[in-house]
Amino acid sequence: MDNTMEKKSPLNDLMRSTMEKIHEMVDTNTIVGEPINTVDGVTLIPISKVSFGFGSGGGDYGKAAKDGFGGGSAAGVKIDPVAFLVIKDGVTRVLPVAVPPVSTVDRVVEMVPDIMDKVEKYFDKKEVKETL
């Protein structure tokens, strides 16, 4: 905001204070978490979805009142885990955190990445044997 247009008022101070607190709560470390290293060499990186809302309001009750300002502000933050990046032996995979599959089709769709990995490894092993 341009300094020439910004007026000092209790409402501006209230809004600035609330936005600073939201900024402290919501940063990139909230969305992409700190890596977690396990003893078996797996690194897990949590990924979250962050939603937040902010509202503020106030009123000046004229010069007749000595402290004629009334105001308030509110904010809410919601953090939902979405997935984990799983890194093992140089291979990175996304492990979604989702509602369990309801139907057989959902289960099959969920299994496709694992099946593709197994098929790929099978053909890689077959190519190595053929070259020897």
N, C-alpha and C positions, 0 to 999 in steps of 0.2 A: 504494500500500500504506500502511496506517495506521502511523505512526511508533511507536506503542506496541506493536504486534505484531511489528515488524521487529526481528530480532536481528542483531547484527553477527556475521558468520561469514565464513570464507574462501569458502564456496560462494555466498553472496549477492554478495560482491564479484566473484567469477568470472562469475556470471550477468549482473550489471549491466554489467560490462566488455564481455562478448560482445554483449549487446543494444545497447549504445552503438555498437559497431563495425557491427552490422547496420544500425542507424538511419542511420549515415553513408553506407553503400553504397546503401540503398534509400530513395529519397525521390521526390517527385512528378516531379523532373527526370529520373529514371531511366525513368519510365513515359511521360511526355509530354516529349520531348526539346526542346532549344533549337531555335528556328526557324533554318533555313538559307536565306539569300537568294541567288538566282542572278543572274547579270548580265542575263538576259533578263526579269527581273521576276517570277519564280516563287519562291514561298516554300514550302519543304518543312518539315513538322513530323513528326519520327519518333514513332511510337507503339509501345511495347513491352509485353510481358507479363512480369511479374516474379514468380518463385516463390522462396520461401526456406524453409529449415528450420533448426531450432535444437534442440540437445540439450545437457543439462548434467547432471552428477551428481557426487557426492562422498560421502565418509564421514569421520566423526570417530572416531578409534581410541582414544578414552577419555582420561581425565585422566592416566593413567600415562605415556603417551608425551608428550614435550615438545612436539613439533610433529606431533601425530597426525592431521593432515588429509591426505587424498588426494583429488584431484578432477580433473575435466577438462570441457571444453566444446567444442562444435564447431558450426559453422554452414556452410550452403551457400547460394549465391545463383545462380539461373539466369535469364538475361535472353534472351527470344526476341523478335526484331522481328516486329511484327504488321502494321503498315500505315504509310503516310505520308499526312498531310493535304497536299494539293497546292492551293495558293491562287494563282490567276492571274486578273487582270482582275476581281477581286471575286467570282470563282466558286470555291467550295471543293469539292473532290472527294476521295474516299478511294481511295487506291491500295493494295490489299492486297498484302502480301508473302506469297505462298503457293506451294505446290507447283504446278508447271505442270499444266494440265488434261490428263487422260488420254484422255477420250473426246470425241466430237463434241458431245455434249450439254453437257459441262462447258464447252467452248469457246463454245458458243452462249450459255449462261447468263452467262458472263463478259463477253460482248460486249453484252449487253442495255443496260447503262447508257450506253455509247457510242452505240449506235443511237438510244436515246431522246433523247439530247442533240442528235444530228444532225436527227432528225425535228422536235424542238421548234424548233431554229434555222430549219429550212426553213419551218415554218408562221409563225414570227415574221417572216421576210423576206417571205413571201407577203402577210401582213396589211399590212405597211408599203407594199408596192407597190400594193395595192388602195386604200389610203387616199390615195395621191398622185393 
